[in-house]
Amino acid sequence: MPITDANVLAPSLDIPSIRAQFPALAQTVNGHPAAFLDGPGGTQVPQRVIDAITNYLRHDNANTQGAYSTSRRTDAMIAAGRAAMADFLHCAADEIVFGPNMTSLTFAISRAIGRELKPGDEILVTRLDHDANVSPWVVMSEDRGVTVRWAEFHAQDCTLDLAALASKINGKTKLVAVGYASNAVGTINPVKEIVQLAHRAGALAYVDAVHYAPHGLIDVAALDCDFLVCSTYKFFGPHMGVLFGKRAHLERLRPYKVRPLTDAVPNRWEWGTLNHECIAGITACVDYIADLGRHARQHVSQRPPAPRREAIVAAFEAIHQYEHGLMKRLMAGLVRIPGLKIYGISDRARFEERCSTLAIRIQGHTPLELATSLGECGFFTWDGNYYALNLTEQLDVEKSGGFLRIGLVHYNTAEEVDRLLAALRELAG
Ligand SMILES: Cc1ncc(COP(=O)(O)O)c(C=O)c1O
């Protein structure tokens, strides 16, 4: 029997109709259909996101708080964007802060948190994280005389050494910064447990969910984290960053800000003029995900359309199931390629601990050579460290080009996976 998306993978996502919503996916390279396996670097956007951005610029383009129609519509549009992200993360709308990207937001909040710290205090960062959740804390610590402690990972499967991490949290720890999922090797960290460890010691928990956001449901209420950051361009939206902060922290901490900017939460954290057209795109992106959930659920029941948060929960159930099907297929093919090494969890029984982002190397080829050859045949993959620099240094692959990263999201297909495997087999010789 031929293997198709329909008989191997979850029935609940209608992949052809999903793909039809993403105009970029129709591209070709040298006559080959483009396979966007570069989701961890940034995903493509559905037409409705493009339309929302264009419509805002055409009809509503204005600065905020003006006494005229386009400005009032802009205020309403930003409020709608906040409400959409509040549904996405499961918090209140005034706990949502918009910013240019996750890195800038993290630098901003780290400086404000640093104002409350003193020499002798400690913070904990991990060796598995993207540098955007490391350097802002390290630089702030240098300024404030704070000690930085490092949580290491197990080299054999790229999972955090939890016992060692717990032993480094103590009464002096003021903040634990941890990633939800690794953007290089796909490990999903036990974030809830780490938040609890931080809280037991009276420390704040700061979660980088940038890589996790396209793959799994985020529930900041259930996690009880103090802050969580993500970037909408990683989950089918425009290039922007979003921070959730518990209201009490957003009110208490003192931001570096200009005097005329209101002290109200969350605006006191949003400096200068925001990217309004992108916020319009964010609402459209969250609605795209919610509609995905509504359709996936319609497939199995005839219940009336779900409210947005409920629909987002359904979307991630379907996305998880579908992506895991693709990942199993990819992994099963990769392990059979001679000279190919997979970094991170490769044991099927432990796939719930990882998402569909794979880092590999092939003996005799640098990751750049592989990415370039694949690129010429239409496969978009990444080579290098993707700013997970401590990880590539620790695994001693930094000097030889890092990894080749294959990222699968829900618009990828089993057919793309099979074509990629064939191309890799050929390259491995
Ligand atoms: C896990 C992770 N954290 C943080 C970032 C930085 O995000 P931004 O580009 O929004 O600053 C990235 C970007 O690749 C990432 O993958």
The ligand as an ORCA input file, in Angstrom:
! r2SCAN-3c Opt
* xyz 0 1
  C      14.580     29.157     21.476
  C      14.758     30.568     20.982
  N      14.829     31.559     21.860
  C      14.973     32.840     21.484
  C      15.107     33.174     20.159
  C      15.268     34.606     19.786
  O      14.058     35.083     19.296
  P      13.946     36.507     18.589
  O      14.476     36.357     17.211
  O      12.476     36.798     18.620
  O      14.723     37.478     19.401
  C      15.068     32.170     19.191
  C      15.246     32.487     17.764
  O      15.618     31.674     16.976
  C      14.881     30.834     19.619
  O      14.819     29.821     18.730
*
